[in-house]
Amino acid sequence: MSDNLTKKDQRDRSKINMHEDFEVKYWMKELGVSKEELQRAVDKVGNSAAAVRKELSA
C-alpha cells in the first residue's frame, strides 16, 4: 500500500525504513553513508535511528 498523501511530512524520524527509497536517501544524506553501510548498520542494531547513529559513529 502506498503512503497516505494527506499526511504531510509526518514520518517517524526515530526509525529507518529501508523499504522506502525516499527514506533510504534521506538517511544516507543525513548520516553521510552509502546504502550498503546503512543497511549493514540496520541489520546489526535494528531500525532505531539513534542506535544506527551510534553504530556508525563507533
mmCIF file of the N, C-alpha and C atoms, coordinates in Angstrom:
data_MODEL
# 
_entry.id   MODEL 
# 
loop_
_atom_site.group_PDB 
_atom_site.id 
_atom_site.type_symbol 
_atom_site.label_atom_id 
_atom_site.label_alt_id 
_atom_site.label_comp_id 
_atom_site.label_asym_id 
_atom_site.label_entity_id 
_atom_site.label_seq_id 
_atom_site.pdbx_PDB_ins_code 
_atom_site.Cartn_x 
_atom_site.Cartn_y 
_atom_site.Cartn_z 
_atom_site.occupancy 
_atom_site.B_iso_or_equiv 
_atom_site.pdbx_formal_charge 
_atom_site.auth_seq_id 
_atom_site.auth_comp_id 
_atom_site.auth_asym_id 
_atom_site.auth_atom_id 
_atom_site.pdbx_PDB_model_num 
ATOM 1   N N  . MET A 1 1  ? 0.845  -1.183 0.000  1.00 0.00 ? 1  MET A N  1 
ATOM 2   C CA . MET A 1 1  ? 0.000  0.000  0.000  1.00 0.00 ? 1  MET A CA 1 
ATOM 3   C C  . MET A 1 1  ? 0.889  1.244  0.000  1.00 0.00 ? 1  MET A C  1 
ATOM 4   N N  . SER A 1 2  ? 0.482  2.236  -0.733 1.00 0.00 ? 2  SER A N  1 
ATOM 5   C CA . SER A 1 2  ? 1.295  3.447  -0.833 1.00 0.00 ? 2  SER A CA 1 
ATOM 6   C C  . SER A 1 2  ? 1.093  4.357  0.377  1.00 0.00 ? 2  SER A C  1 
ATOM 7   N N  . ASP A 1 3  ? 1.969  5.317  0.492  1.00 0.00 ? 3  ASP A N  1 
ATOM 8   C CA . ASP A 1 3  ? 1.877  6.282  1.588  1.00 0.00 ? 3  ASP A CA 1 
ATOM 9   C C  . ASP A 1 3  ? 0.590  7.091  1.487  1.00 0.00 ? 3  ASP A C  1 
ATOM 10  N N  . ASN A 1 4  ? 0.057  7.488  2.614  1.00 0.00 ? 4  ASN A N  1 
ATOM 11  C CA . ASN A 1 4  ? -1.115 8.356  2.663  1.00 0.00 ? 4  ASN A CA 1 
ATOM 12  C C  . ASN A 1 4  ? -0.662 9.776  2.363  1.00 0.00 ? 4  ASN A C  1 
ATOM 13  N N  . LEU A 1 5  ? -1.070 10.304 1.230  1.00 0.00 ? 5  LEU A N  1 
ATOM 14  C CA . LEU A 1 5  ? -0.601 11.610 0.792  1.00 0.00 ? 5  LEU A CA 1 
ATOM 15  C C  . LEU A 1 5  ? -1.247 12.756 1.551  1.00 0.00 ? 5  LEU A C  1 
ATOM 16  N N  . THR A 1 6  ? -2.257 12.477 2.368  1.00 0.00 ? 6  THR A N  1 
ATOM 17  C CA . THR A 1 6  ? -2.870 13.534 3.166  1.00 0.00 ? 6  THR A CA 1 
ATOM 18  C C  . THR A 1 6  ? -2.019 13.862 4.383  1.00 0.00 ? 6  THR A C  1 
ATOM 19  N N  . LYS A 1 7  ? -1.109 12.998 4.730  1.00 0.00 ? 7  LYS A N  1 
ATOM 20  C CA . LYS A 1 7  ? -0.207 13.246 5.852  1.00 0.00 ? 7  LYS A CA 1 
ATOM 21  C C  . LYS A 1 7  ? 1.072  13.863 5.316  1.00 0.00 ? 7  LYS A C  1 
ATOM 22  N N  . LYS A 1 8  ? 1.279  15.116 5.598  1.00 0.00 ? 8  LYS A N  1 
ATOM 23  C CA . LYS A 1 8  ? 2.439  15.833 5.078  1.00 0.00 ? 8  LYS A CA 1 
ATOM 24  C C  . LYS A 1 8  ? 3.605  15.770 6.063  1.00 0.00 ? 8  LYS A C  1 
ATOM 25  N N  . ASP A 1 9  ? 4.652  15.082 5.679  1.00 0.00 ? 9  ASP A N  1 
ATOM 26  C CA . ASP A 1 9  ? 5.894  15.003 6.441  1.00 0.00 ? 9  ASP A CA 1 
ATOM 27  C C  . ASP A 1 9  ? 5.701  14.618 7.908  1.00 0.00 ? 9  ASP A C  1 
ATOM 28  N N  . GLN A 1 10 ? 4.902  13.596 8.131  1.00 0.00 ? 10 GLN A N  1 
ATOM 29  C CA . GLN A 1 10 ? 4.684  13.097 9.482  1.00 0.00 ? 10 GLN A CA 1 
ATOM 30  C C  . GLN A 1 10 ? 5.458  11.792 9.703  1.00 0.00 ? 10 GLN A C  1 
ATOM 31  N N  . ARG A 1 11 ? 6.556  11.641 8.988  1.00 0.00 ? 11 ARG A N  1 
ATOM 32  C CA . ARG A 1 11 ? 7.340  10.412 9.103  1.00 0.00 ? 11 ARG A CA 1 
ATOM 33  C C  . ARG A 1 11 ? 7.950  10.290 10.481 1.00 0.00 ? 11 ARG A C  1 
ATOM 34  N N  . ASP A 1 12 ? 8.106  9.073  10.903 1.00 0.00 ? 12 ASP A N  1 
ATOM 35  C CA . ASP A 1 12 ? 8.719  8.806  12.204 1.00 0.00 ? 12 ASP A CA 1 
ATOM 36  C C  . ASP A 1 12 ? 10.226 8.800  12.011 1.00 0.00 ? 12 ASP A C  1 
ATOM 37  N N  . ARG A 1 13 ? 10.880 9.904  12.342 1.00 0.00 ? 13 ARG A N  1 
ATOM 38  C CA . ARG A 1 13 ? 12.323 10.024 12.143 1.00 0.00 ? 13 ARG A CA 1 
ATOM 39  C C  . ARG A 1 13 ? 13.116 9.261  13.199 1.00 0.00 ? 13 ARG A C  1 
ATOM 40  N N  . SER A 1 14 ? 12.433 8.589  14.120 1.00 0.00 ? 14 SER A N  1 
ATOM 41  C CA . SER A 1 14 ? 13.158 7.780  15.100 1.00 0.00 ? 14 SER A CA 1 
ATOM 42  C C  . SER A 1 14 ? 13.422 6.379  14.560 1.00 0.00 ? 14 SER A C  1 
ATOM 43  N N  . LYS A 1 15 ? 12.842 6.052  13.409 1.00 0.00 ? 15 LYS A N  1 
ATOM 44  C CA . LYS A 1 15 ? 13.017 4.736  12.785 1.00 0.00 ? 15 LYS A CA 1 
ATOM 45  C C  . LYS A 1 15 ? 13.496 4.918  11.352 1.00 0.00 ? 15 LYS A C  1 
ATOM 46  N N  . ILE A 1 16 ? 14.251 3.945  10.872 1.00 0.00 ? 16 ILE A N  1 
ATOM 47  C CA . ILE A 1 16 ? 14.737 3.963  9.497  1.00 0.00 ? 16 ILE A CA 1 
ATOM 48  C C  . ILE A 1 16 ? 14.033 2.853  8.732  1.00 0.00 ? 16 ILE A C  1 
ATOM 49  N N  . ASN A 1 17 ? 13.280 3.231  7.700  1.00 0.00 ? 17 ASN A N  1 
ATOM 50  C CA . ASN A 1 17 ? 12.548 2.266  6.886  1.00 0.00 ? 17 ASN A CA 1 
ATOM 51  C C  . ASN A 1 17 ? 13.354 1.993  5.622  1.00 0.00 ? 17 ASN A C  1 
ATOM 52  N N  . MET A 1 18 ? 14.006 0.850  5.576  1.00 0.00 ? 18 MET A N  1 
ATOM 53  C CA . MET A 1 18 ? 14.857 0.503  4.442  1.00 0.00 ? 18 MET A CA 1 
ATOM 54  C C  . MET A 1 18 ? 14.045 0.077  3.213  1.00 0.00 ? 18 MET A C  1 
ATOM 55  N N  . HIS A 1 19 ? 12.720 0.030  3.333  1.00 0.00 ? 19 HIS A N  1 
ATOM 56  C CA . HIS A 1 19 ? 11.866 -0.381 2.210  1.00 0.00 ? 19 HIS A CA 1 
ATOM 57  C C  . HIS A 1 19 ? 11.299 0.804  1.435  1.00 0.00 ? 19 HIS A C  1 
ATOM 58  N N  . GLU A 1 20 ? 11.602 2.021  1.874  1.00 0.00 ? 20 GLU A N  1 
ATOM 59  C CA . GLU A 1 20 ? 11.140 3.233  1.188  1.00 0.00 ? 20 GLU A CA 1 
ATOM 60  C C  . GLU A 1 20 ? 12.359 3.980  0.650  1.00 0.00 ? 20 GLU A C  1 
ATOM 61  N N  . ASP A 1 21 ? 12.448 4.087  -0.674 1.00 0.00 ? 21 ASP A N  1 
ATOM 62  C CA . ASP A 1 21 ? 13.605 4.725  -1.304 1.00 0.00 ? 21 ASP A CA 1 
ATOM 63  C C  . ASP A 1 21 ? 13.857 6.138  -0.786 1.00 0.00 ? 21 ASP A C  1 
ATOM 64  N N  . PHE A 1 22 ? 12.791 6.927  -0.614 1.00 0.00 ? 22 PHE A N  1 
ATOM 65  C CA . PHE A 1 22 ? 12.985 8.309  -0.167 1.00 0.00 ? 22 PHE A CA 1 
ATOM 66  C C  . PHE A 1 22 ? 13.548 8.361  1.248  1.00 0.00 ? 22 PHE A C  1 
ATOM 67  N N  . GLU A 1 23 ? 13.178 7.379  2.083  1.00 0.00 ? 23 GLU A N  1 
ATOM 68  C CA . GLU A 1 23 ? 13.726 7.348  3.444  1.00 0.00 ? 23 GLU A CA 1 
ATOM 69  C C  . GLU A 1 23 ? 15.184 6.907  3.422  1.00 0.00 ? 23 GLU A C  1 
ATOM 70  N N  . VAL A 1 24 ? 15.517 5.936  2.600  1.00 0.00 ? 24 VAL A N  1 
ATOM 71  C CA . VAL A 1 24 ? 16.905 5.483  2.483  1.00 0.00 ? 24 VAL A CA 1 
ATOM 72  C C  . VAL A 1 24 ? 17.776 6.646  2.016  1.00 0.00 ? 24 VAL A C  1 
ATOM 73  N N  . LYS A 1 25 ? 17.315 7.376  1.009  1.00 0.00 ? 25 LYS A N  1 
ATOM 74  C CA . LYS A 1 25 ? 18.083 8.526  0.509  1.00 0.00 ? 25 LYS A CA 1 
ATOM 75  C C  . LYS A 1 25 ? 18.242 9.592  1.587  1.00 0.00 ? 25 LYS A C  1 
ATOM 76  N N  . TYR A 1 26 ? 17.170 9.850  2.340  1.00 0.00 ? 26 TYR A N  1 
ATOM 77  C CA . TYR A 1 26 ? 17.239 10.828 3.424  1.00 0.00 ? 26 TYR A CA 1 
ATOM 78  C C  . TYR A 1 26 ? 18.302 10.425 4.435  1.00 0.00 ? 26 TYR A C  1 
ATOM 79  N N  . TRP A 1 27 ? 18.276 9.174  4.885  1.00 0.00 ? 27 TRP A N  1 
ATOM 80  C CA . TRP A 1 27 ? 19.206 8.727  5.928  1.00 0.00 ? 27 TRP A CA 1 
ATOM 81  C C  . TRP A 1 27 ? 20.634 8.628  5.410  1.00 0.00 ? 27 TRP A C  1 
ATOM 82  N N  . MET A 1 28 ? 20.807 8.265  4.123  1.00 0.00 ? 28 MET A N  1 
ATOM 83  C CA . MET A 1 28 ? 22.148 8.247  3.547  1.00 0.00 ? 28 MET A CA 1 
ATOM 84  C C  . MET A 1 28 ? 22.757 9.650  3.600  1.00 0.00 ? 28 MET A C  1 
ATOM 85  N N  . LYS A 1 29 ? 21.957 10.655 3.225  1.00 0.00 ? 29 LYS A N  1 
ATOM 86  C CA . LYS A 1 29 ? 22.447 12.040 3.242  1.00 0.00 ? 29 LYS A CA 1 
ATOM 87  C C  . LYS A 1 29 ? 22.639 12.513 4.678  1.00 0.00 ? 29 LYS A C  1 
ATOM 88  N N  . GLU A 1 30 ? 21.680 12.244 5.533  1.00 0.00 ? 30 GLU A N  1 
ATOM 89  C CA . GLU A 1 30 ? 21.729 12.685 6.929  1.00 0.00 ? 30 GLU A CA 1 
ATOM 90  C C  . GLU A 1 30 ? 22.948 12.125 7.666  1.00 0.00 ? 30 GLU A C  1 
ATOM 91  N N  . LEU A 1 31 ? 23.257 10.847 7.402  1.00 0.00 ? 31 LEU A N  1 
ATOM 92  C CA . LEU A 1 31 ? 24.343 10.179 8.116  1.00 0.00 ? 31 LEU A CA 1 
ATOM 93  C C  . LEU A 1 31 ? 25.655 10.152 7.338  1.00 0.00 ? 31 LEU A C  1 
ATOM 94  N N  . GLY A 1 32 ? 25.622 10.561 6.072  1.00 0.00 ? 32 GLY A N  1 
ATOM 95  C CA . GLY A 1 32 ? 26.838 10.596 5.262  1.00 0.00 ? 32 GLY A CA 1 
ATOM 96  C C  . GLY A 1 32 ? 27.417 9.219  4.976  1.00 0.00 ? 32 GLY A C  1 
ATOM 97  N N  . VAL A 1 33 ? 26.523 8.263  4.654  1.00 0.00 ? 33 VAL A N  1 
ATOM 98  C CA . VAL A 1 33 ? 26.960 6.889  4.399  1.00 0.00 ? 33 VAL A CA 1 
ATOM 99  C C  . VAL A 1 33 ? 26.350 6.380  3.097  1.00 0.00 ? 33 VAL A C  1 
ATOM 100 N N  . SER A 1 34 ? 26.884 5.271  2.613  1.00 0.00 ? 34 SER A N  1 
ATOM 101 C CA . SER A 1 34 ? 26.329 4.626  1.428  1.00 0.00 ? 34 SER A CA 1 
ATOM 102 C C  . SER A 1 34 ? 25.128 3.771  1.837  1.00 0.00 ? 34 SER A C  1 
ATOM 103 N N  . LYS A 1 35 ? 24.367 3.333  0.848  1.00 0.00 ? 35 LYS A N  1 
ATOM 104 C CA . LYS A 1 35 ? 23.212 2.467  1.114  1.00 0.00 ? 35 LYS A CA 1 
ATOM 105 C C  . LYS A 1 35 ? 23.666 1.171  1.784  1.00 0.00 ? 35 LYS A C  1 
ATOM 106 N N  . GLU A 1 36 ? 24.784 0.641  1.335  1.00 0.00 ? 36 GLU A N  1 
ATOM 107 C CA . GLU A 1 36 ? 25.300 -0.608 1.888  1.00 0.00 ? 36 GLU A CA 1 
ATOM 108 C C  . GLU A 1 36 ? 25.700 -0.443 3.355  1.00 0.00 ? 36 GLU A C  1 
ATOM 109 N N  . GLU A 1 37 ? 26.366 0.675  3.666  1.00 0.00 ? 37 GLU A N  1 
ATOM 110 C CA . GLU A 1 37 ? 26.758 0.940  5.058  1.00 0.00 ? 37 GLU A CA 1 
ATOM 111 C C  . GLU A 1 37 ? 25.525 1.104  5.948  1.00 0.00 ? 37 GLU A C  1 
ATOM 112 N N  . LEU A 1 38 ? 24.530 1.803  5.434  1.00 0.00 ? 38 LEU A N  1 
ATOM 113 C CA . LEU A 1 38 ? 23.290 1.989  6.181  1.00 0.00 ? 38 LEU A CA 1 
ATOM 114 C C  . LEU A 1 38 ? 22.607 0.648  6.415  1.00 0.00 ? 38 LEU A C  1 
ATOM 115 N N  . GLN A 1 39 ? 22.535 -0.178 5.381  1.00 0.00 ? 39 GLN A N  1 
ATOM 116 C CA . GLN A 1 39 ? 21.889 -1.491 5.507  1.00 0.00 ? 39 GLN A CA 1 
ATOM 117 C C  . GLN A 1 39 ? 22.612 -2.370 6.517  1.00 0.00 ? 39 GLN A C  1 
ATOM 118 N N  . ARG A 1 40 ? 23.938 -2.376 6.479  1.00 0.00 ? 40 ARG A N  1 
ATOM 119 C CA . ARG A 1 40 ? 24.704 -3.179 7.451  1.00 0.00 ? 40 ARG A CA 1 
ATOM 120 C C  . ARG A 1 40 ? 24.424 -2.736 8.881  1.00 0.00 ? 40 ARG A C  1 
ATOM 121 N N  . ALA A 1 41 ? 24.373 -1.417 9.091  1.00 0.00 ? 41 ALA A N  1 
ATOM 122 C CA . ALA A 1 41 ? 24.106 -0.901 10.437 1.00 0.00 ? 41 ALA A CA 1 
ATOM 123 C C  . ALA A 1 41 ? 22.697 -1.274 10.896 1.00 0.00 ? 41 ALA A C  1 
ATOM 124 N N  . VAL A 1 42 ? 21.715 -1.142 10.021 1.00 0.00 ? 42 VAL A N  1 
ATOM 125 C CA . VAL A 1 42 ? 20.331 -1.503 10.362 1.00 0.00 ? 42 VAL A CA 1 
ATOM 126 C C  . VAL A 1 42 ? 20.236 -3.004 10.645 1.00 0.00 ? 42 VAL A C  1 
ATOM 127 N N  . ASP A 1 43 ? 20.902 -3.810 9.837  1.00 0.00 ? 43 ASP A N  1 
ATOM 128 C CA . ASP A 1 43 ? 20.893 -5.261 10.059 1.00 0.00 ? 43 ASP A CA 1 
ATOM 129 C C  . ASP A 1 43 ? 21.502 -5.614 11.412 1.00 0.00 ? 43 ASP A C  1 
ATOM 130 N N  . LYS A 1 44 ? 22.522 -4.872 11.813 1.00 0.00 ? 44 LYS A N  1 
ATOM 131 C CA . LYS A 1 44 ? 23.237 -5.174 13.057 1.00 0.00 ? 44 LYS A CA 1 
ATOM 132 C C  . LYS A 1 44 ? 22.488 -4.699 14.295 1.00 0.00 ? 44 LYS A C  1 
ATOM 133 N N  . VAL A 1 45 ? 21.962 -3.467 14.275 1.00 0.00 ? 45 VAL A N  1 
ATOM 134 C CA . VAL A 1 45 ? 21.387 -2.886 15.506 1.00 0.00 ? 45 VAL A CA 1 
ATOM 135 C C  . VAL A 1 45 ? 19.884 -2.631 15.440 1.00 0.00 ? 45 VAL A C  1 
ATOM 136 N N  . GLY A 1 46 ? 19.263 -2.896 14.291 1.00 0.00 ? 46 GLY A N  1 
ATOM 137 C CA . GLY A 1 46 ? 17.832 -2.639 14.156 1.00 0.00 ? 46 GLY A CA 1 
ATOM 138 C C  . GLY A 1 46 ? 17.577 -1.301 13.487 1.00 0.00 ? 46 GLY A C  1 
ATOM 139 N N  . ASN A 1 47 ? 16.296 -0.917 13.390 1.00 0.00 ? 47 ASN A N  1 
ATOM 140 C CA . ASN A 1 47 ? 15.950 0.275  12.622 1.00 0.00 ? 47 ASN A CA 1 
ATOM 141 C C  . ASN A 1 47 ? 15.815 1.548  13.453 1.00 0.00 ? 47 ASN A C  1 
ATOM 142 N N  . SER A 1 48 ? 16.238 1.518  14.692 1.00 0.00 ? 48 SER A N  1 
ATOM 143 C CA . SER A 1 48 ? 16.228 2.726  15.512 1.00 0.00 ? 48 SER A CA 1 
ATOM 144 C C  . SER A 1 48 ? 17.291 3.692  14.992 1.00 0.00 ? 48 SER A C  1 
ATOM 145 N N  . ALA A 1 49 ? 16.864 4.912  14.670 1.00 0.00 ? 49 ALA A N  1 
ATOM 146 C CA . ALA A 1 49 ? 17.812 5.900  14.151 1.00 0.00 ? 49 ALA A CA 1 
ATOM 147 C C  . ALA A 1 49 ? 18.924 6.188  15.152 1.00 0.00 ? 49 ALA A C  1 
ATOM 148 N N  . ALA A 1 50 ? 18.574 6.248  16.433 1.00 0.00 ? 50 ALA A N  1 
ATOM 149 C CA . ALA A 1 50 ? 19.581 6.526  17.461 1.00 0.00 ? 50 ALA A CA 1 
ATOM 150 C C  . ALA A 1 50 ? 20.614 5.401  17.527 1.00 0.00 ? 50 ALA A C  1 
ATOM 151 N N  . ALA A 1 51 ? 20.156 4.159  17.452 1.00 0.00 ? 51 ALA A N  1 
ATOM 152 C CA . ALA A 1 51 ? 21.072 3.022  17.503 1.00 0.00 ? 51 ALA A CA 1 
ATOM 153 C C  . ALA A 1 51 ? 21.965 2.983  16.266 1.00 0.00 ? 51 ALA A C  1 
ATOM 154 N N  . VAL A 1 52 ? 21.396 3.307  15.109 1.00 0.00 ? 52 VAL A N  1 
ATOM 155 C CA . VAL A 1 52 ? 22.179 3.319  13.871 1.00 0.00 ? 52 VAL A CA 1 
ATOM 156 C C  . VAL A 1 52 ? 23.212 4.443  13.912 1.00 0.00 ? 52 VAL A C  1 
ATOM 157 N N  . ARG A 1 53 ? 22.826 5.619  14.396 1.00 0.00 ? 53 ARG A N  1 
ATOM 158 C CA . ARG A 1 53 ? 23.783 6.725  14.533 1.00 0.00 ? 53 ARG A CA 1 
ATOM 159 C C  . ARG A 1 53 ? 24.951 6.314  15.434 1.00 0.00 ? 53 ARG A C  1 
ATOM 160 N N  . LYS A 1 54 ? 24.622 5.680  16.532 1.00 0.00 ? 54 LYS A N  1 
ATOM 161 C CA . LYS A 1 54 ? 25.652 5.243  17.488 1.00 0.00 ? 54 LYS A CA 1 
ATOM 162 C C  . LYS A 1 54 ? 26.575 4.214  16.846 1.00 0.00 ? 54 LYS A C  1 
ATOM 163 N N  . GLU A 1 55 ? 25.999 3.259  16.137 1.00 0.00 ? 55 GLU A N  1 
ATOM 164 C CA . GLU A 1 55 ? 26.781 2.218  15.465 1.00 0.00 ? 55 GLU A CA 1 
ATOM 165 C C  . GLU A 1 55 ? 27.722 2.831  14.428 1.00 0.00 ? 55 GLU A C  1 
ATOM 166 N N  . LEU A 1 56 ? 27.222 3.782  13.652 1.00 0.00 ? 56 LEU A N  1 
ATOM 167 C CA . LEU A 1 56 ? 28.024 4.373  12.589 1.00 0.00 ? 56 LEU A CA 1 
ATOM 168 C C  . LEU A 1 56 ? 29.107 5.315  13.125 1.00 0.00 ? 56 LEU A C  1 
ATOM 169 N N  . SER A 1 57 ? 28.910 5.832  14.312 1.00 0.00 ? 57 SER A N  1 
ATOM 170 C CA . SER A 1 57 ? 29.914 6.728  14.878 1.00 0.00 ? 57 SER A CA 1 
ATOM 171 C C  . SER A 1 57 ? 30.971 5.980  15.669 1.00 0.00 ? 57 SER A C  1 
ATOM 172 N N  . ALA A 1 58 ? 30.749 4.699  15.884 1.00 0.00 ? 58 ALA A N  1 
ATOM 173 C CA . ALA A 1 58 ? 31.699 3.880  16.680 1.00 0.00 ? 58 ALA A CA 1 
ATOM 174 C C  . ALA A 1 58 ? 32.938 3.550  15.881 1.00 0.00 ? 58 ALA A C  1 
# 
